[in-house]
């Protein structure tokens, strides 16, 4: 379904290897950008070597994160180089297209946010300008991690999906317009209210955190951030976490990431680089090393084994 007022931009991809409307491999033309009723969509696109994109103009904000590849990004009469790790913002009604370099087809994630969602952030919207972000690695990491979480939320398709996607869309908009590079990790986490803390034990607080970690592990940053979120000392948090789970916080977060990676390898044909990204690993070599260590075989070998069974 297309949100009212949103212009659908379709690109037929006859050689796509995925049936998902939000994921596509070996695409030769740009994917269709049809937003759901809540007005927020994240697409994942892996271009074929002969990919070609026509000029597009749309009534929503588009945020593009390049996982790999290189080429030129055209914004009206501006031409800007891009490579892996770059983030671009395209304001509503801005003509744009992507031209991959020869031999460097790109893989990218595209966040689309409709005008109705933008109306809730009028001050932020005024700051939106098309171009390549220049806020440094911290800003890029923020955008990448937010898009990663949105992909996860979108795939879960829970009843709260629309609300969760809109919340992350607002965070994403702020991240690309007014990002504070001096913000410390954990400051944006919501601490439990004093009245709530008084009613439960420390162990119950940590147990609730452990339960929620099953679906929020991609947001986990550091032990200190987790402890601060719960208004607990690092020592108390780590002691109770190990007591309740039998393992360390870091080990558990890694296990959840690898379990999610195994699920993606079993159920999708995503490139391994995308599996790594969507499982919380920014570095592909680290993912390979961690996966092999915990599973006993490489991601590719694991996928082949699943396909044979």
C-alpha positions in Angstrom: 0.0 0.0 0.0 1.2 3.5 -0.8 0.9 6.3 1.6 -1.4 9.1 0.4 0.7 11.9 -1.2 3.6 9.6 -1.8 4.9 9.1 -5.3 5.7 5.5 -6.1 9.0 5.1 -7.9 9.1 1.7 -9.6 12.1 -0.1 -11.1 11.5 -3.5 -12.5 14.3 -5.9 -11.6 13.7 -9.0 -13.7 17.0 -10.6 -12.7 16.5 -10.1 -8.9 17.3 -13.2 -6.9 14.9 -12.4 -4.0 11.1 -12.4 -3.8 11.0 -9.9 -1.0 9.7 -6.4 -1.9 12.3 -4.9 0.4 15.4 -7.0 -0.4 16.9 -7.6 -3.8 20.1 -9.1 -5.3 21.6 -8.6 -8.7 19.1 -5.8 -9.5 19.6 -4.2 -12.9 17.3 -1.3 -12.3 16.3 0.6 -9.2 13.8 -1.0 -6.8 10.3 0.2 -6.3 9.9 2.6 -3.4 6.3 1.9 -2.1 5.9 3.0 1.5 3.6 1.1 4.0 0.7 2.8 5.8 3.0 4.2 8.5 5.2 5.9 6.0 8.6 4.4 6.8 10.4 1.9 4.7 13.9 0.4 4.5 15.1 -1.2 1.3 18.2 -3.4 0.7 19.6 -3.4 -2.8 22.6 -5.3 -4.3 23.3 -4.1 -7.8 24.3 -6.2 -10.8 27.3 -5.2 -12.8 25.1 -3.7 -15.5 22.8 -1.8 -13.0 21.3 1.4 -14.5 19.1 3.9 -12.7 16.9 6.6 -14.3 16.4 10.0 -12.7 14.0 9.9 -9.8 12.1 12.5 -7.8 10.0 11.6 -4.7 7.9 13.3 -2.1 9.8 11.8 0.8 13.2 12.0 2.4 15.6 9.3 1.4 18.7 8.3 3.4 21.2 6.0 1.6 24.0 4.0 3.3 26.5 2.3 1.0 27.6 -1.0 2.4 30.0 -1.6 -0.5 30.8 -0.4 -4.0 31.8 2.9 -5.5 30.6 5.4 -8.1 28.9 8.7 -8.6 25.7 10.1 -6.9 23.8 12.6 -9.0 21.7 15.3 -7.3 20.2 17.5 -9.9 23.3 19.1 -11.5 25.7 18.0 -8.7 27.8 14.9 -9.1 29.3 13.5 -5.9 31.6 10.5 -5.5 30.6 7.7 -3.2 32.3 4.6 -1.7 31.7 2.0 1.0 30.6 3.6 4.3 29.2 6.9 2.8 25.8 8.2 3.7 23.7 10.4 1.5 20.5 12.4 2.3 18.1 13.3 -0.5 15.5 15.9 0.4 11.9 15.6 -1.0 11.4 16.6 -4.6 15.2 16.4 -5.4 16.1 14.7 -8.7 18.6 12.0 -8.0 20.2 8.8 -9.4 23.1 6.5 -8.7 25.7 5.5 -11.2 28.0 2.7 -10.1 31.6 2.7 -11.2 32.9 0.1 -13.7 33.5 -3.1 -11.8 32.3 -1.7 -8.5 28.5 -2.4 -8.3 27.1 -1.1 -5.0 25.2 -2.7 -2.1 23.1 -0.3 -0.2 20.4 0.3 2.4 17.8 3.0 1.7 15.6 4.6 4.4 12.5 6.3 3.1 10.5 8.6 5.4 7.2 10.2 4.2 6.1 13.8 4.6 3.4 12.9 7.2 6.1 11.5 9.5 8.3 14.6 8.8 5.5 16.9 10.0 6.1 15.7 13.6 9.7 17.1 13.4 9.3 20.5 11.7 12.5 22.0 13.2 14.5 19.0 12.1 12.9 19.0 8.6 14.0 22.6 8.1 17.6 21.4 8.4 17.4 18.6 5.8 19.7 19.3 2.9 20.6 16.9 0.1 24.2 15.7 -0.1 26.8 13.4 1.4 27.1 13.5 5.2 30.4 14.8 6.6 29.9 14.2 10.3 32.7 11.6 10.6 32.7 7.9 11.5 30.6 8.4 14.7 27.7 9.9 12.6 28.1 7.2 10.0 28.0 4.5 12.7 24.8 6.0 14.1 23.1 6.0 10.8 24.2 2.4 10.0 23.2 1.0 13.3 19.8 2.7 13.2 19.1 1.4 9.7 20.2 -2.0 10.8 17.7 -2.0 13.7 15.0 -0.8 11.4 15.6 -3.7 9.0 15.3 -6.1 12.0 12.1 -4.4 13.1 10.7 -4.5 9.6 11.4 -8.2 9.2 9.8 -9.1 12.6 6.5 -7.5 11.4 5.1 -7.3 14.9 1.9 -5.4 15.7 4.1 -2.5 16.9 6.2 -2.4 13.8 4.7 0.9 12.5 5.2 2.8 15.7 8.7 1.4 16.2 9.7 2.3 12.6 8.4 5.9 13.0 10.3 6.3 16.3 13.5 5.2 14.6 12.8 7.4 11.6 12.7 10.4 13.8 15.9 9.4 15.5 17.5 8.9 12.1 16.4 12.3 10.9 17.9 13.9 13.9 21.1 11.9 13.4 21.6 13.3 9.9 20.7 16.9 10.7 21.7 17.7 14.2 24.0 14.9 15.4 26.0 15.7 18.5 29.4 14.0 18.0 30.2 14.6 21.7 27.2 12.7 23.0 28.4 9.9 25.2 27.2 6.3 24.8 24.2 5.5 27.0 23.0 9.1 27.4 20.0 8.4 25.1 19.0 5.3 26.9 15.8 5.6 29.0 16.6 5.0 32.7 14.0 3.3 34.9 12.0 5.7 37.0 12.9 5.8 40.8 9.4 4.6 41.7 9.8 1.6 39.4 13.2 0.8 40.9 11.8 0.8 44.4 9.2 -1.8 43.5 11.5 -4.5 42.2 14.8 -6.1 43.1 18.1 -5.6 41.2 17.8 -9.2 40.0 14.3 -8.6 38.6 15.5 -5.5 36.8 18.4 -7.4 35.2 16.1 -10.4 34.3 13.8 -8.0 32.5 16.8 -6.6 30.6 17.9 -10.1 29.7 14.4 -11.0 28.4 14.3 -7.8 26.3 17.8 -8.5 25.0 16.4 -11.3 22.8 15.0 -8.6 20.4 17.1 -5.6 21.3 20.6 -7.0 21.1 21.4 -4.9 18.0 21.1 -1.8 20.2 23.6 -3.1 22.9 26.7 -1.0 22.9 28.7 -1.4 26.1 28.4 -2.9 29.6 28.6 0.6 31.1 25.7 1.8 28.9 23.6 -1.2 29.9 24.3 -0.7 33.6 23.5 3.1 33.3 20.3 2.3 31.6 19.2 0.2 34.6 20.6 2.6 37.2 22.9 -0.1 38.5 26.6 -0.1 39.1 28.8 -1.9 36.6 29.8 -4.4 39.2 26.2 -5.2 40.3 25.1 -5.5 36.7 27.8 -7.8 35.6 27.5 -10.0 38.7 23.7 -10.4 38.3 23.9 -10.9 34.5 26.4 -13.8 34.9 24.4 -15.3 37.8 21.2 -15.3 35.8 22.6 -16.4 32.4 25.7 -18.3 33.3 27.7 -16.2 30.9 29.1 -12.7 30.4 27.2 -9.8 28.9 29.6 -9.6 25.9 29.4 -13.3 25.2 25.6 -13.3 25.3 25.3 -10.3 22.9 27.7 -12.1 20.5 25.7 -15.3 20.8 22.5 -13.5 19.9 24.2 -11.9 17.0 25.5 -15.2 15.7 22.1 -16.9 16.2 20.5 -14.1 14.1 23.2 -14.6 11.5 22.4 -18.3 11.3 18.7 -17.5 10.9 19.5 -15.2 8.0 21.8 -17.7 6.4 19.1 -20.4 6.6 16.1 -18.3 5.5 17.5 -15.8 3.0 20.0 -15.6 0.1 21.5 -12.4 1.4 25.2 -11.8 0.7 27.4 -12.7 3.7 28.4 -9.0 4.0 24.8 -8.1 4.5 24.3 -10.9 7.0 27.2 -9.6 9.0 25.9 -6.0 8.9 22.3 -7.0 9.9 23.7 -9.2 12.8 25.5 -6.3 14.3 29.0 -6.7 12.9 30.5 -3.6 11.3 33.6 -5.5 10.2 33.3 -8.5 7.9 36.5 -10.2 9.0 35.4 -10.0 12.7 32.1 -11.6 11.7 33.9 -14.4 9.9 36.2 -15.0 12.8 33.5 -14.9 15.5 31.1 -17.1 13.5 33.7 -19.7 12.7 34.8 -19.7 16.4 31.3 -20.1 17.8 29.7 -22.4 15.1 32.7 -24.4 14.1 32.5 -23.5 10.4 32.5 -20.5 8.1 29.2 -18.7 7.2 29.5 -20.0 3.6 30.1 -23.5 4.8 27.2 -23.3 7.2 24.8 -22.1 4.5 25.9 -24.9 2.1 25.3 -27.4 4.9 21.8 -26.1 5.5 21.0 -26.2 1.8 22.1 -29.8 1.5 20.1 -31.0 4.5 
